[in-house]
Amino acid sequence: MDELIYASATALAKAIRAKSVSSVEVIEAHLKRIETVNSQLNAVVQLTADTARAEAQAADAALARGDNTGPLHGVPVTIKDNIEMAGWVCTVGTKGRTSFIPALDATVVTRLRTAGAVVVGKTNLPELGLAFESDNLIYGRTNNPYDLSRTPGGSSGGEAAIIAAGGSPLGLGNDAAGSIRLPAHFCGITGIKPTSGRVPRTGTPPGPGGALDTIWQNGPMARFVEDLSLTLPLIAGIDWRDPGIVPMPLGNPQAVDLKRLRVAFYTDNGIVSPTPETGAVVRNTANVLSAAGLAVEEARPTGIEQSYEIVLALFGADGGVGIQMLSQMFGTTERHPLMEGFLEVLRPHAMSTTEFSALLFRWDMFRSAMLAFLEKYDVIICPVNAYPALPHGTSLEKLSAFSYTITYNLTGWPGAVVRGGTSPEGLPIGVQIVARPWREDVALAVAQHLETALGGWQRPPL
């Protein structure tokens, strides 16, 4: 079974098309793996087993007729529980939506299904996706497959945990402050936050819109970079619902000439210093790229130290009233302690409309200064977080450590993560690969090279 549950989605799709394995066999192997590890992880909160089995049988029957539904024909995937699927509860981790069943699939789910993917389950997240630990009052907390006493991160922590453990080869998450990249780092897998405006968020509550529209994006997560490269083109592009999506061409990572790239790297963002091992992994990554012929130098954007302060001000400008209103809209009357703690962090940042207008101006000035830095570079390499996976319940006290990802939500640039090393505790350490806007192909090409050179995902002890 190991050759199935630890294979890439790309390899599984090829094997199914070649009829060397059936979709039914692949789906059953993953359902069994979920059954084996989920009691320890609590990553999959809804198992769509019966539907998945029926879809796998249909996929095999289609191949027998000579039909092929797409590049993910018969391949299992998992979906984060703030991405809607018709006929399945979508809680967004908040008690008011415990029984909410959407009538339609989110755009990204429709596109994966059109490509032939078979959904085997929905995965855990924090309440409203607003924490760096995946814990809520409906399903409880998710554990890290490398150390059950630690969090897999958030908000796409359920996805990262089950993918790392072999229960799913591929999944969908979303990222407003690092929610794809941070769990990928904590769980030793890969993921990409696309450029703002690349992938529709239709059917992902609370949906696009408002002053923070450009902050968050949907994106794929997997054990192998090749699966990100396969999946991103399938889910990208306008859907005539999300007004923030731009019909921008998506490049091919295989066409990127790595030796023409200019790389900047930094190990410390000036907000919180990383562990020595984290800094060493980033520096080694820079050395690997230099040895491959890329032009690499140590450099950090001027003013990057503002990013954490700007994000807190943006999220807290209303003193947390918007989050409280969202809870009321969903019918939630009891909030998780992580949510209450986040609200406490936000309340002191309440401001007047005049102050908020000035904040938006400051944000634009920050983005302009960051963009000027990229005139000289194609890629930035830096930590994903100051620490490897944290013990449960400690994310709020170390909130500034998450500033390494937050910076690139403010800019809207694409950022990928790939495992670059291991901490003294045996935990994964990822590296963040940031590219120019709309150059996901560059981020993925560099990530693919680093995965090959540094080993990428490593099997957890489960």
C-alpha positions as CSV (number, residue, x, y, z in Angstrom):
1,M,0.0,0.0,0.0
2,D,2.9,2.4,0.7
3,E,3.6,2.8,-3.0
4,L,0.1,4.2,-3.4
5,I,-0.3,6.4,-0.3
6,Y,3.1,8.0,-0.6
7,A,3.0,8.5,-4.4
8,S,2.5,12.0,-5.9
9,A,-0.9,12.9,-7.3
10,T,0.9,13.2,-10.7
11,A,2.2,9.7,-10.5
12,L,-1.1,8.3,-9.3
13,A,-2.9,10.0,-12.3
14,K,-0.4,8.4,-14.7
15,A,-0.8,5.0,-13.2
16,I,-4.6,5.1,-13.3
17,R,-4.6,6.3,-16.9
18,A,-2.2,3.5,-17.8
19,K,-4.5,1.0,-16.0
20,S,-1.6,-0.3,-13.9
21,V,-3.8,0.5,-10.9
22,S,-7.4,1.3,-10.6
23,S,-9.0,4.4,-9.1
24,V,-10.9,2.1,-6.7
25,E,-7.6,0.6,-5.4
26,V,-6.1,4.1,-5.0
27,I,-9.1,5.5,-3.1
28,E,-9.4,2.4,-0.9
29,A,-5.7,2.7,0.0
30,H,-6.1,6.3,1.1
31,L,-9.3,5.7,3.0
32,K,-7.6,3.0,4.9
33,R,-4.6,5.3,5.6
34,I,-7.0,7.9,6.9
35,E,-8.7,5.3,9.1
36,T,-5.3,4.3,10.5
37,V,-3.8,7.8,11.3
38,N,-6.8,10.0,11.8
39,S,-7.5,8.9,15.4
40,Q,-4.1,10.3,16.3
41,L,-4.2,13.4,14.0
42,N,-7.9,14.5,13.9
43,A,-7.1,16.0,10.5
44,V,-10.1,14.7,8.5
45,V,-13.3,15.9,10.0
46,Q,-15.7,14.6,7.4
47,L,-15.0,11.4,5.5
48,T,-16.7,11.2,2.1
49,A,-16.0,7.5,1.8
50,D,-19.2,6.2,0.1
51,T,-19.3,9.1,-2.4
52,A,-15.6,8.6,-3.1
53,R,-16.0,4.9,-3.7
54,A,-18.8,5.5,-6.1
55,E,-16.8,8.1,-8.0
56,A,-13.8,5.9,-8.2
57,Q,-15.9,3.1,-9.7
58,A,-17.3,5.6,-12.2
59,A,-13.8,6.7,-13.0
60,D,-12.6,3.2,-13.7
61,A,-15.7,2.5,-15.8
62,A,-15.0,5.7,-17.8
63,L,-11.5,4.5,-18.6
64,A,-12.7,1.1,-19.6
65,R,-14.9,2.9,-22.2
66,G,-12.0,4.9,-23.4
67,D,-13.0,8.1,-21.6
68,N,-10.7,10.3,-19.6
69,T,-12.1,13.1,-17.5
70,G,-8.9,15.0,-17.0
71,P,-5.4,15.2,-15.6
72,L,-6.5,14.1,-12.1
73,H,-8.8,11.3,-13.3
74,G,-9.6,9.1,-10.3
75,V,-7.1,10.7,-8.0
76,P,-8.0,11.3,-4.3
77,V,-8.0,14.9,-2.9
78,T,-9.0,16.5,0.4
79,I,-10.6,19.9,0.9
80,K,-10.3,22.4,3.8
81,D,-13.5,22.9,5.7
82,N,-14.0,26.5,4.7
83,I,-14.3,25.6,1.0
84,E,-17.8,24.6,0.1
85,M,-18.9,21.3,-1.3
86,A,-22.5,20.7,-2.4
87,G,-24.2,18.4,-0.1
88,W,-21.6,18.4,2.6
89,V,-21.5,20.4,5.8
90,C,-19.1,23.4,5.6
91,T,-18.6,24.6,9.2
92,V,-15.7,27.1,8.7
93,G,-14.8,25.9,12.2
94,T,-17.6,27.9,13.8
95,K,-20.5,26.5,15.8
96,G,-23.1,28.5,14.1
97,R,-22.5,26.6,10.8
98,T,-22.4,23.1,12.4
99,S,-25.3,22.0,10.1
100,F,-24.8,24.3,7.2
101,I,-24.9,22.4,3.9
102,P,-24.1,24.4,0.7
103,A,-26.1,23.9,-2.5
104,L,-23.1,24.5,-4.7
105,D,-19.4,23.6,-4.9
106,A,-16.8,26.4,-4.6
107,T,-15.3,27.3,-7.9
108,V,-12.0,25.5,-7.0
109,V,-13.8,22.3,-6.0
110,T,-15.8,22.3,-9.3
111,R,-12.5,22.7,-11.2
112,L,-10.8,19.9,-9.4
113,R,-13.8,17.6,-10.0
114,T,-13.9,18.6,-13.6
115,A,-10.3,17.5,-13.8
116,G,-11.3,14.1,-12.5
117,A,-10.4,14.4,-8.8
118,V,-12.2,12.4,-6.2
119,V,-12.8,14.1,-2.8
120,V,-12.1,11.7,0.1
121,G,-12.7,14.1,3.0
122,K,-12.8,17.6,4.4
123,T,-10.1,18.8,6.8
124,N,-9.9,20.7,10.0
125,L,-9.1,24.4,10.6
126,P,-9.4,27.0,13.3
127,E,-12.6,29.0,13.8
128,L,-13.2,31.2,10.7
129,G,-9.7,30.3,9.6
130,L,-8.3,33.0,11.9
131,A,-5.6,31.3,13.9
132,F,-2.2,29.6,13.4
133,E,-3.5,26.4,15.1
134,S,-6.2,24.1,13.7
135,D,-8.5,23.8,16.7
136,N,-12.2,24.6,17.0
137,L,-15.2,23.9,19.2
138,I,-16.8,21.5,16.7
139,Y,-14.1,19.0,15.9
140,G,-11.3,19.8,18.4
141,R,-7.6,20.1,17.7
142,T,-5.5,18.6,15.0
143,N,-2.1,17.2,15.8
144,N,1.2,17.4,14.0
145,P,2.2,14.0,12.4
146,Y,5.9,14.5,13.4
147,D,5.0,15.2,17.1
148,L,1.5,14.9,18.4
149,S,2.2,17.4,21.2
150,R,2.6,20.1,18.5
151,T,0.3,21.9,16.2
152,P,0.3,21.3,12.4
153,G,-0.3,25.0,12.1
154,G,-3.2,26.9,10.7
155,S,-5.4,27.7,9.2
156,S,-4.9,24.8,6.7
157,G,-3.5,22.6,9.4
158,G,-5.8,19.6,8.7
159,E,-4.8,19.6,5.1
160,A,-1.1,19.7,5.9
161,A,-1.3,17.0,8.5
162,I,-3.2,14.4,6.5
163,I,-1.1,15.1,3.3
164,A,2.1,14.7,5.3
165,A,0.8,11.4,6.8
166,G,-0.1,9.8,3.4
167,G,-3.9,10.1,3.8
168,S,-4.2,12.4,0.8
169,P,-1.7,13.3,-2.0
170,L,-3.2,16.7,-2.7
171,G,-5.5,19.2,-1.1
172,L,-6.9,22.7,-1.2
173,G,-6.2,25.4,1.4
174,N,-6.2,29.2,1.6
175,D,-3.8,31.8,2.9
176,A,-4.5,35.2,4.5
177,A,-1.4,35.5,6.7
178,G,0.5,32.3,6.0
179,S,-2.3,29.7,6.2
180,I,-1.0,27.5,3.4
181,R,2.7,28.2,3.8
182,L,2.9,27.9,7.6
183,P,1.2,24.5,7.9
184,A,3.4,23.3,4.9
185,H,6.4,24.4,6.9
186,F,5.2,22.8,10.2
187,C,4.3,19.5,8.5
188,G,7.2,19.3,6.0
189,I,5.1,19.4,2.8
190,T,4.9,21.9,0.0
191,G,2.3,24.5,-0.9
192,I,1.9,27.7,-2.7
193,K,0.0,30.9,-2.1
194,P,-0.6,32.2,-5.6
195,T,-0.5,35.9,-6.7
196,S,-3.5,37.9,-5.4
197,G,-6.0,37.7,-8.2
198,R,-5.0,34.3,-9.6
199,V,-7.4,31.8,-8.1
200,P,-11.2,32.4,-7.4
201,R,-12.5,32.4,-3.8
202,T,-16.1,32.0,-4.8
203,G,-17.6,29.5,-2.3
204,T,-15.0,30.2,0.4
205,P,-16.7,32.0,3.2
206,P,-16.7,34.8,4.0
207,G,-15.9,35.3,0.3
208,P,-14.0,38.0,-1.5
209,G,-14.5,41.7,-1.0
210,G,-13.7,44.7,1.3
211,A,-10.5,46.5,2.1
212,L,-8.6,43.3,2.8
213,D,-9.7,41.6,-0.5
214,T,-6.1,41.2,-1.8
215,I,-4.8,39.7,1.4
216,W,-6.0,36.1,0.9
217,Q,-6.0,33.4,-1.8
218,N,-6.9,29.8,-2.4
219,G,-4.1,27.4,-3.3
220,P,-2.9,23.8,-3.6
221,M,-1.0,21.8,-1.0
222,A,0.9,18.5,-1.6
223,R,3.9,16.4,-0.7
224,F,5.6,17.1,-4.0
225,V,6.1,20.3,-6.0
226,E,5.1,18.6,-9.3
227,D,1.6,18.3,-7.9
228,L,1.4,22.1,-7.3
229,S,2.6,22.7,-10.9
230,L,-0.1,20.3,-12.1
231,T,-2.9,21.7,-10.0
232,L,-2.5,25.4,-10.1
233,P,-3.4,25.8,-13.8
234,L,-6.5,23.7,-13.1
235,I,-7.9,26.0,-10.5
236,A,-6.7,29.4,-11.7
237,G,-8.5,31.9,-13.9
238,I,-11.7,34.1,-13.8
239,D,-15.0,32.5,-12.8
240,W,-17.2,35.6,-13.5
241,R,-18.1,35.6,-9.8
242,D,-15.0,36.7,-7.9
243,P,-14.4,40.4,-8.9
244,G,-10.7,40.3,-7.8
245,I,-9.6,37.7,-10.4
246,V,-7.3,38.9,-13.2
247,P,-7.1,36.9,-16.5
248,M,-3.3,36.8,-16.4
249,P,-1.4,34.0,-18.3
250,L,0.3,31.4,-16.0
251,G,3.8,30.4,-17.0
252,N,5.2,26.8,-17.2
253,P,7.8,26.1,-14.4
254,Q,9.6,23.7,-16.8
255,A,10.3,26.6,-19.1
256,V,12.1,28.6,-16.5
257,D,15.9,29.0,-16.9
258,L,17.1,28.8,-13.4
259,K,20.6,30.2,-14.2
260,R,19.1,33.4,-15.4
261,L,17.4,34.1,-12.0
262,R,18.7,36.7,-9.5
263,V,18.1,35.7,-5.9
264,A,18.0,37.7,-2.7
265,F,18.0,35.9,0.7
266,Y,17.7,36.9,4.3
267,T,17.6,34.9,7.5
268,D,16.1,37.5,9.8
269,N,13.3,39.9,9.0
270,G,14.1,42.4,11.8
271,I,10.9,41.6,13.7
272,V,11.8,38.3,15.4
273,S,15.0,36.3,14.9
274,P,14.6,32.7,13.9
275,T,16.1,29.7,15.6
276,P,19.8,29.2,14.6
277,E,18.8,26.0,12.8
278,T,16.1,27.9,10.8
279,G,18.6,30.5,9.7
280,A,21.1,27.8,8.8
281,V,18.6,26.0,6.6
282,V,17.9,29.2,4.7
283,R,21.6,30.0,4.3
284,N,22.2,26.4,3.1
285,T,19.3,26.8,0.6
286,A,21.0,30.0,-0.7
287,N,24.3,28.1,-1.1
288,V,22.5,25.3,-3.0
289,L,21.0,27.8,-5.5
290,S,24.4,29.5,-5.9
291,A,26.0,26.2,-6.7
292,A,23.4,25.6,-9.3
293,G,24.4,28.8,-11.1
294,L,21.8,31.3,-9.9
295,A,23.0,34.8,-8.9
296,V,22.6,34.9,-5.1
297,E,23.2,37.6,-2.6
298,E,22.2,38.4,0.9
299,A,19.7,41.3,0.9
300,R,16.5,42.3,2.7
301,P,13.9,44.8,1.6
302,T,14.1,48.1,3.4
303,G,11.1,48.7,5.6
304,I,10.1,45.0,5.8
305,E,10.0,45.5,9.6
306,Q,6.7,47.4,9.2
307,S,4.8,44.4,7.8
308,Y,3.7,42.9,11.2
309,E,2.5,46.2,12.5
310,I,0.6,47.0,9.3
311,V,-1.2,43.6,9.3
312,L,-2.3,43.9,12.9
313,A,-3.6,47.4,12.2
314,L,-5.5,46.3,9.1
315,F,-7.2,43.3,10.9
316,G,-7.8,45.3,14.0
317,A,-8.9,48.6,12.6
318,D,-12.5,48.0,13.6
319,G,-11.5,46.6,17.0
320,G,-12.6,43.1,16.0
321,V,-16.2,44.2,15.3
322,G,-16.2,42.7,11.8
323,I,-15.2,39.3,13.2
324,Q,-18.0,39.6,15.8
325,M,-20.5,40.5,13.1
326,L,-19.4,37.5,11.0
327,S,-19.9,35.2,14.0
328,Q,-23.4,36.7,14.5
329,M,-24.2,36.3,10.8
330,F,-23.2,32.6,11.1
331,G,-25.3,32.2,14.2
332,T,-22.3,31.6,16.5
333,T,-22.7,32.5,20.1
334,E,-19.7,30.6,21.6
335,R,-16.2,31.2,20.3
336,H,-13.1,29.2,20.7
337,P,-10.4,30.5,23.1
338,L,-8.0,31.0,20.1
339,M,-10.6,33.3,18.5
340,E,-11.2,35.2,21.8
341,G,-7.4,35.6,22.2
342,F,-7.1,36.9,18.6
343,L,-9.9,39.5,19.3
344,E,-8.0,40.6,22.4
345,V,-4.9,41.2,20.2
346,L,-7.0,43.2,17.7
347,R,-9.1,45.4,20.0
348,P,-6.3,47.9,20.9
349,H,-5.8,48.6,17.2
350,A,-9.3,50.2,16.7
351,M,-9.1,53.5,14.8
352,S,-11.2,56.2,13.2
353,T,-12.0,56.3,9.5
354,T,-9.4,59.0,9.0
355,E,-6.8,56.9,10.7
356,F,-7.8,53.9,8.5
357,S,-7.5,56.0,5.4
358,A,-4.0,56.9,6.4
359,L,-3.3,53.2,7.1
360,L,-4.4,52.2,3.6
361,F,-2.0,54.9,2.2
362,R,0.8,53.5,4.4
363,W,0.1,50.0,3.1
364,D,0.3,51.2,-0.5
365,M,3.6,52.9,0.2
366,F,4.9,49.7,1.8
367,R,3.9,47.7,-1.3
368,S,5.6,50.3,-3.6
369,A,8.9,50.1,-1.6
370,M,8.7,46.2,-1.7
371,L,8.1,46.2,-5.4
372,A,11.1,48.5,-6.0
373,F,13.2,45.9,-4.2
374,L,12.1,43.3,-6.8
375,E,13.4,45.4,-9.7
376,K,16.8,43.9,-8.9
377,Y,15.7,40.3,-8.0
378,D,13.5,37.5,-9.4
379,V,13.3,35.5,-6.2
380,I,13.4,36.0,-2.4
381,I,14.4,33.1,-0.1
382,C,13.7,33.5,3.6
383,P,12.3,31.6,6.6
384,V,8.6,30.6,6.7
385,N,8.5,31.2,10.5
386,A,10.9,31.9,13.2
387,Y,10.3,28.4,14.7
388,P,9.4,24.9,13.6
389,A,6.1,23.4,14.8
390,L,5.0,24.9,18.1
391,P,3.5,23.1,21.1
392,H,-0.3,23.3,21.1
393,G,-1.7,26.5,22.6
394,T,1.4,28.7,22.2
395,S,0.8,30.5,18.8
396,L,-0.7,33.6,20.3
397,E,2.2,34.3,22.6
398,K,4.6,33.9,19.6
399,L,2.4,35.8,17.1
400,S,5.2,38.0,15.7
401,A,7.1,34.8,14.6
402,F,4.5,34.5,11.9
403,S,5.5,37.8,10.3
404,Y,7.7,36.0,7.8
405,T,4.6,34.9,5.8
406,I,2.4,37.9,6.6
407,T,4.8,40.2,4.7
408,Y,3.9,38.6,1.4
409,N,0.1,38.7,2.0
410,L,0.6,42.4,2.1
411,T,2.4,42.5,-1.2
412,G,0.1,39.9,-2.8
413,W,3.1,38.1,-4.4
414,P,3.3,34.3,-4.9
415,G,5.1,32.3,-2.3
416,A,5.9,28.6,-2.2
417,V,7.3,26.5,0.6
418,V,9.4,23.3,0.4
419,R,11.1,21.4,3.2
420,G,14.8,22.4,3.5
421,G,15.9,20.7,6.7
422,T,15.2,19.3,10.1
423,S,15.2,20.8,13.6
424,P,17.1,19.2,16.5
425,E,13.7,17.9,17.7
426,G,13.2,16.1,14.4
427,L,10.7,18.6,13.1
428,P,10.6,19.8,9.5
429,I,12.0,23.2,8.6
430,G,10.7,24.8,5.4
431,V,12.0,27.6,3.3
432,Q,9.9,30.3,1.7
433,I,10.3,31.0,-2.0
434,V,8.8,34.3,-3.1
435,A,8.6,35.4,-6.7
436,R,7.6,38.5,-8.6
437,P,3.8,39.0,-9.0
438,W,2.3,36.6,-11.5
439,R,5.5,34.5,-11.6
440,E,4.3,31.4,-9.8
441,D,6.2,29.5,-12.5
442,V,9.4,30.9,-11.1
443,A,8.6,30.1,-7.5
444,L,7.6,26.6,-8.5
445,A,10.7,26.0,-10.6
446,V,13.0,27.0,-7.7
447,A,10.9,24.9,-5.3
448,Q,11.3,21.9,-7.6
449,H,15.0,22.3,-7.8
450,L,15.3,22.7,-4.0
451,E,13.0,19.7,-3.4
452,T,15.3,17.6,-5.6
453,A,18.5,18.9,-4.0
454,L,17.4,18.9,-0.3
455,G,15.1,15.9,-0.2
456,G,11.7,17.6,0.3
457,W,9.0,15.7,2.3
458,Q,10.1,13.0,4.6
459,R,7.8,10.3,6.0
460,P,6.6,11.0,9.6
461,P,6.8,8.4,12.3
462,L,3.1,7.3,12.1
